[in-house]
């Protein structure tokens, strides 16, 4: 029969976990997570080419890296805690829509970096952050991709359509008719996908001078609409 000793009464699992806790490793992991998150913050700000830059989203990438590292440090030494943490996090639902696929890349990058920092793979997360950052800087900023334009022309008479298409064909590299709508008995609205040449403002000026043309609107599409 086991006997309870006097010292067993004052034993605490909390104190035992505190004794096994490495303060230096935890601080080192969080500091590295902070600098890696700061690097992700700088790369995102440098490579952003959308419509409206969100500073709060960029800050969340930094905080996400550190909090992920903190969670991994907490659950790495306790199986029961890790199961409980998975169950607790499974009820969280994120309702914020992600419109740009590149934002998902940065979110995944921040989470993976936090996991590696929390697990203690410091050299791996530093090498990975440098290589991924260089790839993003080169492919997003240096390599230019020709994005198409959506040209919306509204005119009154049907005969103006031939003159509009003639001007578009003469001053664009390639174009394609996407839609044609009859707004009323005489008003017609057409939408073209256009890949313009260098001077696209001259195209708009020539279209508005065509008799019967009421308006001409050009939209650039690169994942977001920009007038």
Beta strands, then each sheet from edge to edge (+ up, - down):
strand 1: 149-155
strand 2: 172-182
strand 3: 188-196
strand 4: 213-221
strand 5: 225-226
sheet 1: 2+ 3- 1+ 4- 5+
end
